Amino acid sequence: MTSADLSWVLSVEQKAYDFPWSEQGFEKALDDGLAYVFCDVDHRPLGYACFLTVLDEAHLLNFCIAPKYARQGIGFAAMQALIDYFKPADYEIMLLEVRESNSAVYLYQKLGFIENGIRPNYYKAMVFEDGELKQGKEDAILMSLGLSSKA
């Protein structure tokens, strides 16, 4: 991912999430970490991922498949490719946190991630309360995947 991709990434982020990352969030990810855009064979962008690497850890900060390409196996293939990329690069573990309501939990489990705990009230969320839609909080599930025989 480069700054030239940000317009597309931001438009997808806003379509995909109730509480999207800001442009500044993506700019920080470009400055501080590793960021990727997934493309098909015709170089059409399909999704993206942002990581922060710390020592031997790869922290997945944002993973998104454009809504029009969702549920077609692209997320699984993209995450598997990222795992395969990080394994020989001396990273021991991949970490992430995901909304408990996000169907990506099942994707991560299918890829071998395990649940390590819960971060209570971590994410902003829209909740129904007393018949009204209000802003609330949602728990994050902490997950990890060993990338080497040591992890």
N, C-alpha and C positions, 0 to 999 in steps of 0.2 A: 504494500500500500504506500502511496506517496500522496503529497498534498493535492495532486491533480485528481485523485480518486475521491476526495472528501465530499464533493457535491453529491455524487452518487451514493456514497456511504451514508451521508446525513439524511438523504431522502428515504433510503431503505430503513434506517434506524427509526425515523419518525413514523413510518408506516407499520413497523413491526412491534413497537413498544409503547405502552402508555406513558412511561417515564424514560424517554430516550436520552442517550448521552448528548452532551452539547458539542459544538464544533471545537471548543477549547479542550474538551476531554479527548477527542480524537487527535488534536494537535499534540497534546501531552503524550499520548500513546506513541505517536510517531517520533517524538523527541526522546522518550525514555525507554521504549521497548521495541518489540518486534510486532509488525502489523502486516497482514496479508489480505489480498483480495483473491477469491476463488473464481476462476473463469472456466468456461467450457472450451471445447476445441476451436470454436469460432471467436474466442477471446471476449465473449459476452460475460460481464460480471454476474456472479450468482450469489455471492455472500462474502463475508469477511470475518477476520478474527484478530484480536489484539492480545498480546502477551507482555508480561513484565518478567524478566529473568533476574533471579537473585541467586548468586552462587550456583548451586546445582539444581535449582528449582525453576520450573517454568509455570508461571501463574497465568491461567487463562482469565482475562478480564472481560472480554466481550466476544461473543460468537453469534453470528446471525446469518441465516440464509434468507434471501429476499422472499417475502411472502408468496410471490407468484411461482417460486420454485420449491416451496416447502412440501414436505411429505413425498419426495420423489427419490429419496436415498442420497441426496446431495450432501446433507449434513453428516451422515455416517461416513461417506467417502472422504469428505473434507477433513473431518476429525481424525480418521484413520491415517490420512496422508500427513497430517500434522504430527501425530504420535510417531509415525515412522520417520519423520524428519528429525524430531527431537531425540529419539532413542540413541542414535550413534553420535550425538553431539555432546556427550558427557553430562547430560542432565539426568538426575536420579529420579525425579518425581515431577508429575504435572498436577497442579492444584487448581481448584475452581470453587466458586460458590454459585449456586443457582436457586432461583425462586422455587419454593416447594410446589407451586402450582404449574411450573413450566414443564411441558411435556418433554423437554430436552433431558430431564432427569433419566428417563428410560433410555434415551440414546446413550448417555454417558454410562449407564449401567451395562448396556449391551456391549460397550467398548471395553469394559473391565474396570471402570472406576468404582471405588467403594465409598460408602458414606462414612465420614469421620466425625460428624457432629452437626449441630444446628447452631446458627447464629440468630437468636430471637430478634424479631422486629427489625430486621436489617434493611429491607426494601420498602420504599413507598409503594402503596397499593390502593386501588379503588375497591371499597367494600360497601355492601349494602348494610345500612344500619337504620332501624326504625323506618323502613320503607324508602329510604333515600340513599343515593349514591354519594359516599363521602370518601375523603382521603384517609387511609389508615396505614397499617404496616403489615408486612408479610415476612415470615422467617426465610432464611437462606439455609440451604443444605450445603455443608462443606464436603467436598469429594476429592479423592486423590487417585492417581494411577502411577504405579511404579514403572519407571522407564528403563531400569537396569536390573540385573540380578541382585544388586545390593539393596534396592528399595523394598 
